[in-house]
Amino acid sequence: MRAIDPATGVPQDEHPDHDAHAVEARLAAAKEAFSGFRRTSFAERAAALVRLADLFVDRKQELAELAAKEMGKPVRQGRAEVEKCALACRFIAENAERFLADEVVPTEARDSRVVHEPLGPILAIMPWNYPYWQIVRGAASALMAGNVVLVKPAPGTPGCALALEALARRAGIPEGVLSVLLVPDDRIGPIIDDPRVAAVTLTGSPRAGRAVAARAGAALKKVVLELGGSDPYIVLADADVELAARTCVSSRLGNAGQACIAAKRIIVVPEVRPDFEARVLELVRRVVPGNPLEEATELGPLARVDLRDLLHRQVAESVKRGARLLLGGEVPERAGAWYPPTMLSDVRPGMPAFDEELFGPVFAVVPARDEAHAVELANETEYGLGAAVFTRDVEKGARLARTRLDAGLCFVNAAVKSDPRLPFGGVKSSGFGRELGALGIREFVNEKTLWVGQ
């Protein structure tokens, strides 16, 4: 595996794929490690995770620069990602024992309860857009539950995964408990099949999710899928337009728009649409793409040239079908995977900007007739990861978010985000299962009934 610096097109360090012998050694090590790690105490696991959190903080600049070189994330955003990893490690270390406490159930037995036992080695098939956070988001909970984790990173970010593995060793996490598999996508099937792998988690596209779910299902293995989204952000007539505009811009431009929970379809009612579009344009025009290694940079390149070209085709096809191009939309003549902040208006169903997930700094403003039509448009998608509502009537916003929006994460007057304290995941083609919070740690445990007779 070799990353290509998306800012310059220059190849980075090469990491040879693990051959069949190396994969076998890592699977065997994971199985062996699990037999001992499952018997460690919560206190021992928590201490290791806290040491890992400390190392994240100590090495955050180094890790952020590596992410910038491998996938183009500006260093300020890279440091924030690493700091979030530390926060998650500390939170799950502090709360895992409580989340997995026995549940006593009164019956006629002397003792009857539900206990939560680890499953074994978990295969984590990870993407490139948050090369540290995506791994930690699931792995911290899996490890605190007593499982071990095999990480299959994206081909474009092998260095980030290996850096995380090295930090785990330094934190005292035993060899085999958190290890990296450098294999291409077309070699992952037999690893899913391997009887030593107890369960699988994947963050990726619906196409990848269907393939992995089918393979894991055939092997009768638990799977958790986070498969992206086309998140609607609804701006109602009584919204704080300034708040809505700033929130949408921040959400859409963070990580160059390469986030599953970024504001993708911004659905606006007529009363505030002119003011909202004008304010978004004003804010976006201030953002100039720059070198991700420079401290002032807010917007870097996309992760790969092929992803940039796909995004541009989606924009061009949307314009061809009637969307209005208000800003950007031109591929710059320079090396690297650069794409400018772009804004489309009059986006409607039937256009790629509405129907598909646009992974890049493209704003798609969707006109709605009224509140009811806005909700209808929000749900008119195969995805169901996140959604947001902007309104000064917070009770109405909460009611719409709770009862009307088909998504796993619904926010009012705020950008959708992941938080270690709350479960993260979606519905429909955004996948199933949860990470983070109390629900996340219970995805990969055996909920065992224990009955002790008289």
Secondary structure, DSSP 8 states (H G I E B T S, - for coil): -EEE-TTT--EEEE-----HHHHHHHHHHHHHHHHHHTTS-HHHHHHHHHHHHHHHHHTHHHHHHHHHHHH---HHHHHHHHHHHHHHHHHHHHHHHHHT--EE---SSSEEEEEEEE-SEEEEE--SSSTTHHHHHHHHHHHHTT-EEEEE--TT-HHHHHHHHHHHHHTT--TTTEEE----GGGHHHHHH-TT--EEEEES-HHHHHHHHHHHHHTT-EEEEE-----EEEE-TTS-HHHHHHHHHHHHHGGGG--TTS--EEEE-TTTHHHHHHHHHHHHHT-----TTSTT-S----S-HHHHHHHHHHHHHHHHTT-EEEE-----SSSSS----EEEES--TTSHHHHS---SSEEEEEE-SSHHHHHHHHH-SS--SEEEEE-S-HHHHHHHHHHT--SSEEEESS-----TTS-B--SGGGEE--BSHHHHHTTTEEEEEEEE--
